[in-house]
Amino acid sequence: MSTQLEVLLDQTRDALIAGNFAVLSQLSAQVEVLADALPHVDRPTADRLRSKADRNARLLQAAMRGIKAARQRFKDISTASTLSTYDARGRREVILGPSGFDPRRV
C-alpha cells in the first residue's frame, strides 16, 4: 500500500509541475484514502513518504504564489491606463498610451 501511495505522490508532483490542476483534486482524494488506510510502516518508508509529501507541499505553495501573481498582473493590466512591458534584462518599462488608450485592446 505504501508503494501505491508513493506512486500517487509522484503523480501529484507531476501534475503540479505540469499545472494540471484538474487532476490534482482526483489525486488528492486518492492520497487521502490511502494515507488514512496506511498501516504502520518502517522508518525508511515513513521518511520517504514524508519527504515526497513535503516536496509536494512546497510545489503547491509555489503554484499558489504563481496563481496569485498572475491574478494581480491581470488586475493591474485591466485597470491600468498605461501598458507595462519588460526589456531584455527583465526590467519593467511603462509605455504611456495616447488619450483614450485601452490596454485591453492591445
C-alpha beads as a LAMMPS data file, in Angstrom:
LAMMPS data file: protein, C-alpha beads

106 atoms
105 bonds

1 atom types
1 bond types

-500.0 500.0 xlo xhi
-500.0 500.0 ylo yhi
-500.0 500.0 zlo zhi

Masses

1 110.0

Atoms # bond

1 1 1 0.000 0.000 0.000
2 1 1 2.879 2.386 0.708
3 1 1 4.118 1.794 -2.853
4 1 1 0.722 2.880 -4.219
5 1 1 0.869 5.985 -2.051
6 1 1 4.371 6.792 -3.317
7 1 1 3.158 6.460 -6.903
8 1 1 0.253 8.812 -6.187
9 1 1 2.577 11.325 -4.533
10 1 1 4.836 11.202 -7.598
11 1 1 1.819 11.659 -9.894
12 1 1 0.769 14.621 -7.765
13 1 1 4.237 16.121 -8.214
14 1 1 3.988 15.649 -11.981
15 1 1 0.541 17.277 -12.066
16 1 1 1.784 20.251 -10.029
17 1 1 4.780 20.776 -12.290
18 1 1 2.594 20.493 -15.402
19 1 1 -0.030 22.818 -13.928
20 1 1 -2.679 20.136 -14.361
21 1 1 -4.982 21.327 -11.597
22 1 1 -7.945 19.271 -12.806
23 1 1 -6.082 16.057 -12.000
24 1 1 -4.922 17.337 -8.608
25 1 1 -8.341 17.114 -6.975
26 1 1 -8.685 13.474 -8.016
27 1 1 -5.184 12.609 -6.847
28 1 1 -5.700 14.444 -3.569
29 1 1 -8.749 12.356 -2.755
30 1 1 -6.888 9.141 -3.588
31 1 1 -3.882 10.151 -1.486
32 1 1 -6.149 10.865 1.484
33 1 1 -7.835 7.460 1.238
34 1 1 -4.536 5.594 1.031
35 1 1 -2.884 7.671 3.742
36 1 1 -5.795 7.083 6.130
37 1 1 -5.695 3.326 5.472
38 1 1 -1.909 3.072 5.626
39 1 1 -0.775 0.510 8.175
40 1 1 2.269 1.066 10.355
41 1 1 5.322 1.366 8.109
42 1 1 9.028 1.117 8.840
43 1 1 11.118 4.232 9.401
44 1 1 12.718 4.405 5.912
45 1 1 9.320 4.123 4.227
46 1 1 7.823 6.758 6.512
47 1 1 10.758 9.073 5.774
48 1 1 10.321 8.597 2.008
49 1 1 6.592 9.295 2.202
50 1 1 7.138 12.367 4.382
51 1 1 9.820 13.668 2.015
52 1 1 7.523 13.292 -1.002
53 1 1 4.598 14.886 0.813
54 1 1 6.797 17.817 1.920
55 1 1 8.088 18.231 -1.650
56 1 1 4.513 18.344 -2.944
57 1 1 3.528 20.871 -0.286
58 1 1 6.362 23.169 -1.397
59 1 1 5.331 22.770 -5.041
60 1 1 1.703 23.525 -4.182
61 1 1 2.717 26.661 -2.279
62 1 1 4.793 27.802 -5.260
63 1 1 1.874 27.152 -7.613
64 1 1 -0.419 29.167 -5.367
65 1 1 2.060 32.073 -5.320
66 1 1 2.223 31.935 -9.129
67 1 1 -1.550 31.981 -9.454
68 1 1 -1.771 34.905 -7.038
69 1 1 0.874 36.821 -9.005
70 1 1 -0.916 36.126 -12.294
71 1 1 -4.232 37.324 -10.856
72 1 1 -2.584 40.508 -9.628
73 1 1 -0.947 41.071 -13.018
74 1 1 -4.273 40.617 -14.830
75 1 1 -5.858 43.050 -12.384
76 1 1 -3.053 45.568 -12.964
77 1 1 -3.428 45.283 -16.725
78 1 1 -7.202 45.579 -16.706
79 1 1 -7.264 48.682 -14.502
80 1 1 -4.234 50.488 -15.884
81 1 1 -4.275 53.415 -18.264
82 1 1 -0.729 52.588 -19.330
83 1 1 0.901 49.472 -20.686
84 1 1 3.900 47.891 -18.965
85 1 1 6.364 45.667 -20.766
86 1 1 9.693 44.138 -19.861
87 1 1 13.023 44.773 -21.546
88 1 1 15.647 42.121 -22.350
89 1 1 17.030 42.368 -18.818
90 1 1 13.648 41.820 -17.160
91 1 1 13.154 45.430 -16.100
92 1 1 9.657 46.800 -16.309
93 1 1 9.070 49.662 -18.738
94 1 1 5.918 51.732 -18.816
95 1 1 4.528 52.763 -22.175
96 1 1 2.214 55.736 -21.915
97 1 1 -0.694 55.435 -24.238
98 1 1 -2.473 58.189 -26.126
99 1 1 -5.604 59.653 -24.637
100 1 1 -8.367 57.103 -24.815
101 1 1 -5.792 54.300 -24.773
102 1 1 -7.334 50.981 -23.727
103 1 1 -4.651 48.384 -22.864
104 1 1 -7.231 45.587 -23.086
105 1 1 -7.373 46.145 -26.828
106 1 1 -3.635 45.744 -27.386

Bonds

1 1 1 2
2 1 2 3
3 1 3 4
4 1 4 5
5 1 5 6
6 1 6 7
7 1 7 8
8 1 8 9
9 1 9 10
10 1 10 11
11 1 11 12
12 1 12 13
13 1 13 14
14 1 14 15
15 1 15 16
16 1 16 17
17 1 17 18
18 1 18 19
19 1 19 20
20 1 20 21
21 1 21 22
22 1 22 23
23 1 23 24
24 1 24 25
25 1 25 26
26 1 26 27
27 1 27 28
28 1 28 29
29 1 29 30
30 1 30 31
31 1 31 32
32 1 32 33
33 1 33 34
34 1 34 35
35 1 35 36
36 1 36 37
37 1 37 38
38 1 38 39
39 1 39 40
40 1 40 41
41 1 41 42
42 1 42 43
43 1 43 44
44 1 44 45
45 1 45 46
46 1 46 47
47 1 47 48
48 1 48 49
49 1 49 50
50 1 50 51
51 1 51 52
52 1 52 53
53 1 53 54
54 1 54 55
55 1 55 56
56 1 56 57
57 1 57 58
58 1 58 59
59 1 59 60
60 1 60 61
61 1 61 62
62 1 62 63
63 1 63 64
64 1 64 65
65 1 65 66
66 1 66 67
67 1 67 68
68 1 68 69
69 1 69 70
70 1 70 71
71 1 71 72
72 1 72 73
73 1 73 74
74 1 74 75
75 1 75 76
76 1 76 77
77 1 77 78
78 1 78 79
79 1 79 80
80 1 80 81
81 1 81 82
82 1 82 83
83 1 83 84
84 1 84 85
85 1 85 86
86 1 86 87
87 1 87 88
88 1 88 89
89 1 89 90
90 1 90 91
91 1 91 92
92 1 92 93
93 1 93 94
94 1 94 95
95 1 95 96
96 1 96 97
97 1 97 98
98 1 98 99
99 1 99 100
100 1 100 101
101 1 101 102
102 1 102 103
103 1 103 104
104 1 104 105
105 1 105 106
